[in-house]
């Protein structure tokens, strides 16, 4: 089915929300728990599946829901529909600090986009979401993106959330090497693989990790500066910043006296 045409506005800088304006009978689908607020006239319904196939069988819906569970998402999706007489708004919040990427799938190669498994936020009704497997063993095992990704397909607007700042690069039969876990989305015309970051000494002592993601071909790739996995590692008690004291000259030495 053709996707509904929706208007939107991105609000915020470091922690963003997307405000969707719906005409009467227009619908937007979203991950469970992503809604921030909705105006009177907006009704929501939890469904099994994305609703892109109107005549989909029960078994088809169960299979689609099962693939969402495999990717780590909720079994159900929430459909927000404007049942009023005028334009109404519904807003969705990003789950952690970062950037909300508005992507017009009608302008993407093949109307398809490969997205990290936790990157989808919301989309116009008619957008199909299916499971996508990394075909290369190394990319799934060491790439940080995992074996299982999401594939969005349609001709409407989709909104993807990424951590930190997002950089969009267009490759023209080129190769780009990226820190593992930082690839948030790419067009299916590009190939994704994983390779060693360098020689043995560089791999062990270079601080850039043992492997780098490698994107080849022609098409667009979106890169996030701070994936949630890296943010958690940096902030954890055992992370590389655990012993750093912001603004303190004596650093951790001061804690020795504070604990006495």
BALOBA-1460 file (C-alpha; in Angstrom, 3 decimals):
// residues 260
<rec num="1" residu="x" x="0.000" y="0.000" z="0.000"/>
<rec num="2" residu="x" x="1.062" y="3.612" z="-0.529"/>
<rec num="3" residu="x" x="2.266" y="5.354" z="2.613"/>
<rec num="4" residu="x" x="0.234" y="8.146" z="4.179"/>
<rec num="5" residu="x" x="1.590" y="11.636" z="3.583"/>
<rec num="6" residu="x" x="2.467" y="13.243" z="6.918"/>
<rec num="7" residu="x" x="3.906" y="16.611" z="7.930"/>
<rec num="8" residu="x" x="6.473" y="16.815" z="10.700"/>
<rec num="9" residu="x" x="8.714" y="19.084" z="12.749"/>
<rec num="10" residu="x" x="11.886" y="18.148" z="14.634"/>
<rec num="11" residu="x" x="12.116" y="19.923" z="18.015"/>
<rec num="12" residu="x" x="15.211" y="20.144" z="20.216"/>
<rec num="13" residu="x" x="18.954" y="19.810" z="19.810"/>
<rec num="14" residu="x" x="20.739" y="17.202" z="21.927"/>
<rec num="15" residu="x" x="17.552" y="15.434" z="23.023"/>
<rec num="16" residu="x" x="14.999" y="15.677" z="20.246"/>
<rec num="17" residu="x" x="11.339" y="14.938" z="19.620"/>
<rec num="18" residu="x" x="9.456" y="14.679" z="16.332"/>
<rec num="19" residu="x" x="6.014" y="16.283" z="16.094"/>
<rec num="20" residu="x" x="3.770" y="14.680" z="13.464"/>
<rec num="21" residu="x" x="0.780" y="16.555" z="12.014"/>
<rec num="22" residu="x" x="-1.974" y="14.244" z="10.768"/>
<rec num="23" residu="x" x="-4.861" y="15.070" z="8.481"/>
<rec num="24" residu="x" x="-8.188" y="13.336" z="9.229"/>
<rec num="25" residu="x" x="-7.876" y="9.525" z="8.899"/>
<rec num="26" residu="x" x="-4.098" y="9.641" z="8.499"/>
<rec num="27" residu="x" x="-2.058" y="7.221" z="10.606"/>
<rec num="28" residu="x" x="1.488" y="7.038" z="11.908"/>
<rec num="29" residu="x" x="2.999" y="3.870" z="13.385"/>
<rec num="30" residu="x" x="5.529" y="3.897" z="16.217"/>
<rec num="31" residu="x" x="7.419" y="1.735" z="18.649"/>
<rec num="32" residu="x" x="5.556" y="0.977" z="21.857"/>
<rec num="33" residu="x" x="6.261" y="3.615" z="24.498"/>
<rec num="34" residu="x" x="7.652" y="6.235" z="22.094"/>
<rec num="35" residu="x" x="4.666" y="8.615" z="22.267"/>
<rec num="36" residu="x" x="5.243" y="11.876" z="24.163"/>
<rec num="37" residu="x" x="1.880" y="13.636" z="23.724"/>
<rec num="38" residu="x" x="-1.133" y="13.641" z="21.419"/>
<rec num="39" residu="x" x="-3.902" y="16.135" z="20.819"/>
<rec num="40" residu="x" x="-7.612" y="15.505" z="21.209"/>
<rec num="41" residu="x" x="-8.940" y="13.583" z="18.244"/>
<rec num="42" residu="x" x="-5.946" y="11.268" z="18.006"/>
<rec num="43" residu="x" x="-6.789" y="7.661" z="18.815"/>
<rec num="44" residu="x" x="-4.227" y="4.899" z="19.215"/>
<rec num="45" residu="x" x="-4.464" y="1.146" z="18.870"/>
<rec num="46" residu="x" x="-1.901" y="-1.544" z="19.610"/>
<rec num="47" residu="x" x="-1.577" y="-3.998" z="16.736"/>
<rec num="48" residu="x" x="0.524" y="-6.982" z="15.803"/>
<rec num="49" residu="x" x="2.382" y="-5.830" z="12.692"/>
<rec num="50" residu="x" x="3.026" y="-2.593" z="10.829"/>
<rec num="51" residu="x" x="-0.262" y="-2.550" z="8.875"/>
<rec num="52" residu="x" x="1.458" y="-2.183" z="5.498"/>
<rec num="53" residu="x" x="-0.447" y="-5.211" z="4.131"/>
<rec num="54" residu="x" x="-4.172" y="-4.685" z="4.578"/>
<rec num="55" residu="x" x="-5.106" y="-8.302" z="3.785"/>
<rec num="56" residu="x" x="-2.292" y="-9.937" z="5.729"/>
<rec num="57" residu="x" x="-3.244" y="-13.267" z="7.299"/>
<rec num="58" residu="x" x="-3.116" y="-13.999" z="11.025"/>
<rec num="59" residu="x" x="-0.104" y="-16.272" z="10.509"/>
<rec num="60" residu="x" x="1.618" y="-13.521" z="8.545"/>
<rec num="61" residu="x" x="1.058" y="-11.053" z="11.386"/>
<rec num="62" residu="x" x="2.360" y="-13.548" z="13.938"/>
<rec num="63" residu="x" x="5.467" y="-14.203" z="11.838"/>
<rec num="64" residu="x" x="6.114" y="-10.482" z="11.404"/>
<rec num="65" residu="x" x="5.683" y="-9.891" z="15.139"/>
<rec num="66" residu="x" x="8.040" y="-12.786" z="15.837"/>
<rec num="67" residu="x" x="10.762" y="-11.250" z="13.697"/>
<rec num="68" residu="x" x="10.408" y="-8.011" z="15.688"/>
<rec num="69" residu="x" x="11.021" y="-9.939" z="18.899"/>
<rec num="70" residu="x" x="14.191" y="-11.385" z="17.335"/>
<rec num="71" residu="x" x="15.465" y="-7.864" z="16.657"/>
<rec num="72" residu="x" x="14.861" y="-6.943" z="20.314"/>
<rec num="73" residu="x" x="11.796" y="-4.783" z="19.689"/>
<rec num="74" residu="x" x="8.332" y="-5.040" z="21.223"/>
<rec num="75" residu="x" x="5.921" y="-7.696" z="19.969"/>
<rec num="76" residu="x" x="3.357" y="-5.009" z="19.130"/>
<rec num="77" residu="x" x="3.339" y="-1.631" z="17.399"/>
<rec num="78" residu="x" x="1.116" y="1.352" z="18.161"/>
<rec num="79" residu="x" x="-0.986" y="2.960" z="15.404"/>
<rec num="80" residu="x" x="-1.997" y="6.606" z="15.945"/>
<rec num="81" residu="x" x="-4.890" y="7.810" z="13.778"/>
<rec num="82" residu="x" x="-6.538" y="11.205" z="13.506"/>
<rec num="83" residu="x" x="-10.263" y="10.559" z="14.044"/>
<rec num="84" residu="x" x="-11.093" y="14.251" z="14.297"/>
<rec num="85" residu="x" x="-12.234" y="16.788" z="11.710"/>
<rec num="86" residu="x" x="-9.137" y="18.961" z="11.462"/>
<rec num="87" residu="x" x="-5.389" y="18.588" z="11.639"/>
<rec num="88" residu="x" x="-4.098" y="17.035" z="14.870"/>
<rec num="89" residu="x" x="-0.618" y="16.487" z="16.260"/>
<rec num="90" residu="x" x="1.137" y="13.609" z="17.976"/>
<rec num="91" residu="x" x="4.760" y="13.699" z="19.157"/>
<rec num="92" residu="x" x="7.361" y="11.009" z="19.760"/>
<rec num="93" residu="x" x="10.463" y="11.285" z="21.921"/>
<rec num="94" residu="x" x="13.919" y="9.884" z="21.305"/>
<rec num="95" residu="x" x="14.841" y="7.183" z="23.859"/>
<rec num="96" residu="x" x="18.285" y="8.667" z="24.602"/>
<rec num="97" residu="x" x="20.371" y="11.752" z="23.643"/>
<rec num="98" residu="x" x="21.021" y="11.956" z="19.943"/>
<rec num="99" residu="x" x="19.508" y="12.889" z="16.604"/>
<rec num="100" residu="x" x="16.199" y="12.023" z="14.956"/>
<rec num="101" residu="x" x="16.743" y="11.467" z="11.237"/>
<rec num="102" residu="x" x="13.770" y="12.215" z="8.929"/>
<rec num="103" residu="x" x="14.135" y="10.002" z="5.848"/>
<rec num="104" residu="x" x="11.935" y="10.141" z="2.754"/>
<rec num="105" residu="x" x="11.957" y="6.530" z="1.573"/>
<rec num="106" residu="x" x="10.695" y="7.564" z="-1.866"/>
<rec num="107" residu="x" x="14.107" y="9.175" z="-2.443"/>
<rec num="108" residu="x" x="16.109" y="6.158" z="-1.255"/>
<rec num="109" residu="x" x="17.511" y="3.575" z="-3.650"/>
<rec num="110" residu="x" x="14.876" y="0.875" z="-4.150"/>
<rec num="111" residu="x" x="12.668" y="2.591" z="-1.527"/>
<rec num="112" residu="x" x="14.504" y="0.459" z="1.057"/>
<rec num="113" residu="x" x="16.755" y="1.341" z="3.974"/>
<rec num="114" residu="x" x="18.794" y="-0.953" z="6.219"/>
<rec num="115" residu="x" x="18.698" y="0.301" z="9.833"/>
<rec num="116" residu="x" x="20.321" y="-0.838" z="13.081"/>
<rec num="117" residu="x" x="17.899" y="-2.998" z="15.031"/>
<rec num="118" residu="x" x="17.038" y="-0.376" z="17.697"/>
<rec num="119" residu="x" x="17.052" y="2.649" z="15.380"/>
<rec num="120" residu="x" x="13.413" y="2.811" z="14.220"/>
<rec num="121" residu="x" x="11.231" y="5.414" z="15.973"/>
<rec num="122" residu="x" x="8.102" y="5.989" z="13.846"/>
<rec num="123" residu="x" x="6.875" y="6.113" z="10.247"/>
<rec num="124" residu="x" x="3.873" y="6.823" z="8.062"/>
<rec num="125" residu="x" x="1.351" y="3.991" z="7.755"/>
<rec num="126" residu="x" x="2.268" y="1.904" z="4.715"/>
<rec num="127" residu="x" x="5.910" y="1.546" z="5.696"/>
<rec num="128" residu="x" x="6.944" y="-2.090" z="5.884"/>
<rec num="129" residu="x" x="9.409" y="-3.292" z="8.520"/>
<rec num="130" residu="x" x="11.101" y="-6.622" z="8.051"/>
<rec num="131" residu="x" x="14.083" y="-8.450" z="9.421"/>
<rec num="132" residu="x" x="17.411" y="-8.198" z="7.581"/>
<rec num="133" residu="x" x="20.291" y="-10.587" z="8.171"/>
<rec num="134" residu="x" x="23.926" y="-9.651" z="7.792"/>
<rec num="135" residu="x" x="25.153" y="-12.111" z="5.174"/>
<rec num="136" residu="x" x="28.758" y="-11.982" z="6.322"/>
<rec num="137" residu="x" x="29.686" y="-13.877" z="9.477"/>
<rec num="138" residu="x" x="32.405" y="-11.436" z="10.526"/>
<rec num="139" residu="x" x="30.193" y="-8.355" z="10.263"/>
<rec num="140" residu="x" x="27.624" y="-9.903" z="12.564"/>
<rec num="141" residu="x" x="30.125" y="-11.263" z="15.067"/>
<rec num="142" residu="x" x="32.491" y="-8.294" z="15.388"/>
<rec num="143" residu="x" x="30.724" y="-5.368" z="13.703"/>
<rec num="144" residu="x" x="28.760" y="-4.048" z="16.657"/>
<rec num="145" residu="x" x="25.600" y="-3.849" z="14.534"/>
<rec num="146" residu="x" x="24.941" y="-7.580" z="14.993"/>
<rec num="147" residu="x" x="23.690" y="-10.253" z="12.632"/>
<rec num="148" residu="x" x="20.129" y="-8.927" z="12.645"/>
<rec num="149" residu="x" x="19.129" y="-5.515" z="11.283"/>
<rec num="150" residu="x" x="15.831" y="-3.938" z="10.231"/>
<rec num="151" residu="x" x="14.758" y="-3.209" z="6.669"/>
<rec num="152" residu="x" x="12.324" y="-0.329" z="6.106"/>
<rec num="153" residu="x" x="10.458" y="-0.220" z="2.802"/>
<rec num="154" residu="x" x="7.882" y="2.238" z="1.496"/>
<rec num="155" residu="x" x="7.352" y="5.563" z="-0.230"/>
<rec num="156" residu="x" x="6.682" y="7.802" z="2.779"/>
<rec num="157" residu="x" x="8.477" y="9.370" z="5.716"/>
<rec num="158" residu="x" x="10.316" y="7.280" z="8.294"/>
<rec num="159" residu="x" x="12.127" y="8.526" z="11.389"/>
<rec num="160" residu="x" x="15.256" y="6.858" z="12.701"/>
<rec num="161" residu="x" x="16.998" y="7.662" z="15.970"/>
<rec num="162" residu="x" x="20.783" y="7.728" z="16.292"/>
<rec num="163" residu="x" x="23.145" y="8.469" z="19.164"/>
<rec num="164" residu="x" x="25.092" y="11.729" z="19.184"/>
<rec num="165" residu="x" x="25.653" y="13.623" z="15.930"/>
<rec num="166" residu="x" x="24.723" y="12.048" z="12.583"/>
<rec num="167" residu="x" x="26.907" y="12.354" z="9.490"/>
<rec num="168" residu="x" x="25.443" y="11.511" z="6.075"/>
<rec num="169" residu="x" x="27.960" y="10.373" z="3.470"/>
<rec num="170" residu="x" x="27.398" y="9.560" z="-0.195"/>
<rec num="171" residu="x" x="29.819" y="7.045" z="-1.651"/>
<rec num="172" residu="x" x="30.446" y="6.905" z="-5.398"/>
<rec num="173" residu="x" x="32.004" y="3.496" z="-5.904"/>
<rec num="174" residu="x" x="34.139" y="4.197" z="-2.844"/>
<rec num="175" residu="x" x="35.138" y="2.526" z="0.406"/>
<rec num="176" residu="x" x="34.610" y="3.987" z="3.875"/>
<rec num="177" residu="x" x="35.946" y="2.446" z="7.107"/>
<rec num="178" residu="x" x="33.920" y="3.244" z="10.220"/>
<rec num="179" residu="x" x="34.202" y="2.545" z="13.933"/>
<rec num="180" residu="x" x="32.196" y="-0.557" z="14.810"/>
<rec num="181" residu="x" x="28.698" y="0.164" z="16.077"/>
<rec num="182" residu="x" x="28.585" y="3.623" z="14.483"/>
<rec num="183" residu="x" x="26.754" y="2.619" z="11.288"/>
<rec num="184" residu="x" x="23.135" y="3.587" z="11.931"/>
<rec num="185" residu="x" x="21.695" y="3.109" z="8.414"/>
<rec num="186" residu="x" x="22.708" y="2.516" z="4.810"/>
<rec num="187" residu="x" x="21.155" y="1.943" z="1.400"/>
<rec num="188" residu="x" x="20.946" y="-1.678" z="0.197"/>
<rec num="189" residu="x" x="23.138" y="-0.829" z="-2.804"/>
<rec num="190" residu="x" x="26.110" y="-0.709" z="-0.396"/>
<rec num="191" residu="x" x="27.910" y="-3.762" z="0.951"/>
<rec num="192" residu="x" x="28.728" y="-4.025" z="4.640"/>
<rec num="193" residu="x" x="31.678" y="-6.028" z="5.951"/>
<rec num="194" residu="x" x="34.140" y="-6.101" z="8.832"/>
<rec num="195" residu="x" x="37.944" y="-5.985" z="8.567"/>
<rec num="196" residu="x" x="40.939" y="-5.800" z="10.850"/>
<rec num="197" residu="x" x="41.803" y="-2.259" z="11.863"/>
<rec num="198" residu="x" x="45.512" y="-2.626" z="11.105"/>
<rec num="199" residu="x" x="48.630" y="-4.456" z="12.163"/>
<rec num="200" residu="x" x="48.871" y="-6.433" z="15.389"/>
<rec num="201" residu="x" x="50.435" y="-3.572" z="17.362"/>
<rec num="202" residu="x" x="47.839" y="-1.075" z="16.147"/>
<rec num="203" residu="x" x="45.018" y="-3.493" z="16.936"/>
<rec num="204" residu="x" x="46.203" y="-4.021" z="20.523"/>
<rec num="205" residu="x" x="47.540" y="-0.601" z="21.491"/>
<rec num="206" residu="x" x="45.925" y="1.789" z="19.001"/>
<rec num="207" residu="x" x="42.737" y="2.322" z="21.000"/>
<rec num="208" residu="x" x="40.560" y="2.074" z="17.869"/>
<rec num="209" residu="x" x="39.534" y="-1.530" z="18.427"/>
<rec num="210" residu="x" x="40.557" y="-4.681" z="16.623"/>
<rec num="211" residu="x" x="38.026" y="-4.344" z="13.789"/>
<rec num="212" residu="x" x="36.459" y="-1.623" z="11.658"/>
<rec num="213" residu="x" x="33.232" y="-1.652" z="9.675"/>
<rec num="214" residu="x" x="33.802" y="-1.363" z="5.933"/>
<rec num="215" residu="x" x="31.182" y="0.099" z="3.592"/>
<rec num="216" residu="x" x="31.725" y="-0.276" z="-0.168"/>
<rec num="217" residu="x" x="29.838" y="0.695" z="-3.305"/>
<rec num="218" residu="x" x="27.589" y="3.540" z="-4.370"/>
<rec num="219" residu="x" x="24.914" y="4.971" z="-2.101"/>
<rec num="220" residu="x" x="24.252" y="6.755" z="1.179"/>
<rec num="221" residu="x" x="25.375" y="5.752" z="4.649"/>
<rec num="222" residu="x" x="24.472" y="7.440" z="7.938"/>
<rec num="223" residu="x" x="27.013" y="7.406" z="10.779"/>
<rec num="224" residu="x" x="26.327" y="8.100" z="14.465"/>
<rec num="225" residu="x" x="29.020" y="9.591" z="16.691"/>
<rec num="226" residu="x" x="27.862" y="8.027" z="19.977"/>
<rec num="227" residu="x" x="25.953" y="4.726" z="19.775"/>
<rec num="228" residu="x" x="24.126" y="3.824" z="22.970"/>
<rec num="229" residu="x" x="26.431" y="0.849" z="23.616"/>
<rec num="230" residu="x" x="29.474" y="3.122" z="23.604"/>
<rec num="231" residu="x" x="27.715" y="5.693" z="25.806"/>
<rec num="232" residu="x" x="26.876" y="3.038" z="28.397"/>
<rec num="233" residu="x" x="30.462" y="1.774" z="28.370"/>
<rec num="234" residu="x" x="31.863" y="5.269" z="28.851"/>
<rec num="235" residu="x" x="29.559" y="6.033" z="31.773"/>
<rec num="236" residu="x" x="29.802" y="2.673" z="33.522"/>
<rec num="237" residu="x" x="31.851" y="2.259" z="36.698"/>
<rec num="238" residu="x" x="34.288" y="-0.026" z="34.901"/>
<rec num="239" residu="x" x="34.501" y="2.061" z="31.756"/>
<rec num="240" residu="x" x="37.489" y="4.077" z="30.466"/>
<rec num="241" residu="x" x="36.193" y="7.247" z="32.137"/>
<rec num="242" residu="x" x="35.674" y="5.661" z="35.537"/>
<rec num="243" residu="x" x="38.778" y="7.231" z="37.092"/>
<rec num="244" residu="x" x="38.465" y="10.619" z="35.403"/>
<rec num="245" residu="x" x="37.496" y="13.614" z="37.578"/>
<rec num="246" residu="x" x="36.138" y="16.505" z="35.551"/>
<rec num="247" residu="x" x="37.702" y="19.828" z="36.559"/>
<rec num="248" residu="x" x="39.792" y="18.378" z="39.385"/>
<rec num="249" residu="x" x="43.574" y="18.794" z="39.368"/>
<rec num="250" residu="x" x="44.215" y="16.040" z="41.900"/>
<rec num="251" residu="x" x="41.668" y="13.714" z="40.251"/>
<rec num="252" residu="x" x="41.047" y="10.434" z="42.018"/>
<rec num="253" residu="x" x="43.547" y="11.319" z="44.762"/>
<rec num="254" residu="x" x="40.914" y="13.542" z="46.345"/>
<rec num="255" residu="x" x="38.588" y="10.582" z="46.774"/>
<rec num="256" residu="x" x="41.128" y="8.958" z="49.115"/>
<rec num="257" residu="x" x="40.637" y="11.774" z="51.612"/>
<rec num="258" residu="x" x="36.871" y="12.054" z="51.029"/>
<rec num="259" residu="x" x="36.372" y="8.411" z="51.994"/>
<rec num="260" residu="x" x="38.247" y="8.772" z="55.300"/>
